[in-house]
Amino acid sequence: MLWARPASAIAQDISVMDSVEIGLITCSPHEEVYSLYGHTAIRYCELNTGRDLMFNYGVFNFKAPHFVLRFVFGQTDYELGVVPTGAFCKYYEDWGSQVSEQVLNLTREEKVQIAHALSVNLQPENRVYRYNFFYDNCSTRPRDIIEHNLMGKVIYDERTDYSPTYREMIHDLNGHHPWARMGNDLLLGVRADLKTTRSQQEFLPGNLQYDFDHAQIYANGEYRPLVKERRTLVGAGVQMVEKEFPLSPTDCVFMLTLISLGLLLVEWKRRRCFVWYDGVLMLLTGLAGCIIVVMFFSEHPTTSTNLQVLLLNPLHLFYLPAVLRRRKTHYWVVLPVLVVLFLLGSIWQDYAEGMEILALCLLTRCLSHWRNDK
């Protein structure tokens, strides 16, 4: 149910703002992939009328045409939605997520400005925005609405001893989903391994919540806490964890390496290579390489300059026909050069789980062909 009042109705009488509370809402993660990192919203509550609404910048439609493809290319559109607080909390209660509120320490004028900004954002021509996971998401939008409509300046406690990378921060939250973690790491490039600032870290709802707790508003020569009260709207419940594939990415790559070493021993004795196995490896690495190359053209800034393209790249597909026909090819010279460059690249980029093992696995194929193709 959308907010039925006129866009400017809540700002008509500044005196009613004494009975209004505006709070930052933080929802803890639950087990759906899209919610592994938590969620943020803004609560608008009129104590005298009972009107109690959640402004949610995380509304999206999985059924939209080409949703997954558009998400990969950074062309996903999210929008601002409004729901009753009860319905919002019930949703997260069903998932077992905790919902916390930080009631903001605002003047009447600041409440009016924030309420008006939300009203403007809710208009059809403004409510849709181009979502970006790290830079413009359901956590940064509420922060910006609040910051930009205060009469003073928000002064944060800068965490000089804490400057993780984007990759490290999402690892903290998706570590118990190894395949989702690997998928993220395959797509993220060097820029995801740069140290972040305090404001950049606020793309995660938990970090924004922490910063608000330790922030003050400086106005007219005085300081006041940004948060005047913290509440728990929904307590943490029991979360149902669905069973995933029993083997981790490292387990699978390790098994692949054992197969490669076993075949290498057999080929060494028979002096003949199993090109069908080369074909499987080249097909898999080549197709994965096509995805990584495509991501270079994504609107996600952190997917460009992905050094994993040295190992996973379309060149494998280019050389595949010659290898399957047992023709002489430069592939077995090009491949080790790429592997060495890839391993050197790990100095600057944190690779997906098991990728270094896969690189050594591919080197065993080079050893076999160097010996048996003579």
N, C-alpha and C positions, 0 to 999 in steps of 0.2 A: 504494500500500500504506500503510494507516494504521499508526500507532504501536500495536503490539500489547500493549505493557506496561501494567499498571494505572496509573491516573492519578497515584498518589503514589509509585510504585515508585522513581523516580529520586531521591527525597528521603529515602529510608529511612536511608541511611548517608552521613553528611556526609564521611566520609573518602575515599569514592570520587571526590569532586569534584576531587581533585588531578589526576586523569587526564582531566578533562572540560575541553573548550574550548567557549566560546560566542562566536560572532562575528556581526557585522552584515554581511550580504551585499548588495552593490550590483551590479545588472546594467545594462549600458549599453543605450541604446535600440536597437531594430531597426525594420524598415520597416512592420510591421503597425501600423495606426492606434492600437490599444489599447496599444501598447508604445512609442510615440514619446517617452515621458517617462521610460523606464527602469523599474526594479523593485527592491524591497527585500525581503529575507527574513532570518530568523534561523537560524543553523546551530548545531546541538547535536551535538558529536562526543565520543564516549568513546574515548580513545586506547587503553585497555587491552582493550576488547571489540571495537573496530572498528565499533560502532554509530554511524552518521553520517547525520543527518537534517536536512532543511530544513523550517522552519516558514514557510509561505507564506500571507499574508493576502490574496492576490490571486486566489483561486479563484472563478470565476463560470461560469455556464452560459448560453451564447448561445442554447441551445434552450429555455430556460425560457419559459413563456407570456408573451407581450407584453414580451419583454426590452427591445427598443428603446424602446417607449413608456414603460416603467417607468424606464429610464435617463434619458430626457428629463425626466421628472417628479421625478427625484431619489429614486426608490423602488426602486433596485437593491440587492439583497442580495448581498454577498460573504461568503465564509467562510474560516476558517482550515483549511488542508490540510497534510498532512505527506507528504513523499516522500523517498526516499533521495537523498543528495547527488549521487551519480553520475548518476541519471536527471535531476535538476534541471539539472545542469551540461550534460548532453548536449543538452537541449532548447535552451539558449541558445547552445551551440556550433554547433548546426545552423543557427541564425539569424545567426551571425557576431557575436554580442554578447560583450563582455568581462564576466567574472564576477570580482569582487574581494571579498576578505574582510578585515575589520578584526577581528582577535582581541581581545576585550575584556579589560582588565586587572582581573579580578574576584577577590574573595576567595571562599573555599569557601562561606561563608554566602550571598553574593550569587548564586553559581551555583545554589545550592539554591532560592533564592527565585524566580529567573527561570525555572528548570526547572519549579517547581511552578505558577507563573503560566501558563506555556504549557500545562501539563497541564489546568489548570482551563479555560482558553480552548478547549481541544480537545474538551471535553465537548459532546454534541449540543445541549444547551440553551444553550450559550454561543458556539459556533463561528461562528454566523451573525451578521452585523452590517450595519447600514444604511450603505452606502458613500456617501461624499461626496468628490468628486475633490480639492477644495481643503482640506477640514477633517478628514476621517476616512478615510484610505485605506491602501494597503498599505505606505506609507512611515511615516506617523504612528503606526500601530499598533505596529510593532516598536520605534520610538523610545519610546513610552509604556511598553511592557512593560519595557524596559531601565531607563528613568529611575525608574519607580515601585518598582523592586525592588532598588535599591542601598541600602547602609547609610549612604551619605552623599548629597551633593548634586552634581549635574553643573554645573560652571562652564564656560560657553561663552565664546569670544571673540566679543563683539558687533561686528558689522560696521556701524559708524556711517556709513561712507561708501557703503554699498550697501543701498538700500531700494527695489528695483523693485516694480512692481505685479504682480498675478497675470497679467495679460495679457502684460506684457513678458517674464515668465519663460517662459510657454508659447510665445511667439513665438520665443524663442531655440531651441526644440526642434522646432517644426513649420514653420519657415520654408521648408523644401524640400518641403512639402506644401501648396501655396497654397490648394487647395480645402478641405482639412481645417481650415486656419487660418481661412479665411473663415467656414466653418460655425461654428467656435467663437466667432468675433468677432460673428457675427449673434446668437448666443444670450446672450452675456455682456453685463451691464449696467454701470452706473456703478461698482458696488462692486468690479468687477474692475480698476478703474483707480486704486484707493487704494493708497498706499504700504504695504508689508508689513513685519512685524517678522521677526527672525531665526527664531523658532519657526514662524511662518506659512510662511516660505520652505522649510521642511523637508518640505512635501508632495511636493517633488521629490527623488527618491533621491540625485541628485548633490549637492544642497545638504546633505542630512543626512549624507552621507559626508564632505563637507568639514568640517562642524561637529564631527563625532565625532573627526576627525583633530586638531582644535585644542582639544579639550575636556579638562578635568581633573575628577577626583572629589575633593571635599573632605569628609573624614571624620576625626573625632577630632583636629582641629587640624592635619591634614596633607593635602597635595595629592599625587595620583598621576595619571598620564595615563590617560584613559579607554581608549585603544587602546594595546596593548603590541606589536602586530605587524600588518603589512599584507601580504597575499598576493594573488597572482593565481591564481585557480583555473582560469580559462579565458581564454586570450589573445584579443584582438580578431581577428576573422576577416573574410572577405570577405562583404559583405552584398549580396544581390540586390535591386536597386531596380526595381520594376515601373514601366512607363511609365504616366503619368497623362495626362489630357486635355491636349493640347499648348498650349492657350491658358490664360493665367492669368485670374482674375476681372477684373482691371483691363483686360486685352485685350478681354474680352467686353463689358464695360461701355463701353469706348472705342468699339468697333464699333457698339454700340447708339446711342451719342451721334452718331456720324457719320451713321447712318441717320436719326436724328431731325433733324439739321441739314439733311440732304438733303431730307427730306420737308417741312421747314419752308419751304425755298426754293420748292419746287414748290407748296405750299399758298398761299404768299404771292402767287404769280403767278395761281393759279387761283381764289383767294379761296374755297376750299372745303377743309374739314378731312377727313383720312382717319380717320374714327372707328373703323375696324377696327384701326388701329394703337393708338389710345387704348385700345381694348378689351383688346388684348394686354398693354399696360403695366399697366393697372388690374387685370387678372386676376392677373398675376404678383406685383405689389406687394401686392395685397389678400390673396392666399393666404399669402405670406410674413408679412404682418402678423398673420394669424390664429395662426400658429405663435408669433410673439413674444408676442402677448397671452396665449396659453395658458401660456407659460413664466413669466408673472407669478405663476402659481399653483403653480409647481414648488417642490419642497423644496430646490432648489439656491439658496442665499442670493444668489449673485452674478448670477442671471438676472433678478432683480426690478429695477425702475427702469431699464429699457432705453430710452434716448432714441431709439433707432432706430425705435421705434414711431411717432414723429412722421412718418416717411417711409413706413415699411412698416406699414400698418394696415388693418383691415377696412372703413374708410370708402370705400376705392376700390371695393370690391364693392357697397357700398350705392348709390353713384352710377352704377355701371356701366350699368344698364338705361336711365337717362335719357340718358346720353351716347351710347349706341348708337342711340337713337331720335332723336337730334339735338334733344332738348328743352332748354329753358332750365333751367339748373341753377346752384346756388351752388358747384358743385365747382371751377370755374375761379377762384373767389375764395378758397375754403378751401385749395386745394392750395398756392398760393404762400405763404400764411401759415404752413402747416405746414413748407414747405421752409425758410423763413427761420428758424423756431424750431429746426428740425433742424440747420441750419448753426451757429446759436448754441450748440447743445448740444455741439458738438464741442470746446468749451472744457473741458467736464467729462468727456467720454467719448471714448475712442478707437474710432472706427467701423470696421466691416469694410471690407476692401479694395474700393475702387471706389464706395463708397456716396455720397461727395460728388459724384462724376461723375454718378451716377444721379440725384441731386437736380437737378443742372443740366440733365440730359436731360429731366426732367419739366417743368422751367420752360419749355423750348422748346414744349411742348404748350400751356402757358398762353398764350404769346405768339401762337401760331397761332390759338387760339380767341378771344382778345381782339380780334384783327383781323378774323377771318372770320365771327364770329357776330354781328357788328353788323347 
